[in-house]
């Protein structure tokens, strides 16, 4: 299984799947110390999977 990642100029473009999970009016989100932002859980889409399979795996 290979993640979909493409060089684009000096950047790397990757296809990612995010999961929106809301419970009791609260949104599940991740952060890491020192990065200064929050993000939705998820991960890189592989060449041989669909978005639902990727979300389940992540």
N, C-alpha and C positions, 0 to 999 in steps of 0.2 A: 504494500500500500504506500503510495507516494502522495504527500501533500501537494496541493496546487499552489506553487510559488513561482513567480515570474520576475526576472529582472526588468526594471522599467527606469531607464536612465540610471541615476545614482541611488534609486530606491528599490525595494523589493515589494512586489504586489502579491498578496496572498488572499485566497478565497476562504472566508471564515463563516462559521455558523454561530449565531448567538441565541441564547435561550432566555425568554422573558418568563419569569416566575413571580407571580404576585400572590401573596397570602395575607389575609386580614388587612388589606390595604397597604402592605409593605412590599417593596420591590427588592428582590435578591440581586445584589451587585458585589463585585470584588474590588479590592484595591491592594496595593503593596506599599510598604513604607517607603517614603521618599519619591514616589512617582507623581504625586499631585493630581491624580484623577481616579475616577471609578469606572469600571467597565462591566458589561454583562458576561456571565459565564458562557463558555463555548470553546470553540477551537477550530483548527484548520480542516477544511474539507479535503478528503482524499480523492484521487482520480477515479476510484472505482466505487464510490458510495454516493447516495443521495443525501439531501439536507437532513431528512428525518433520521437516517441511520447515524449521521455524524452527531446530531444533537443527542441521541440516545447514548452514543459512545462517550461523549464528553460529559 
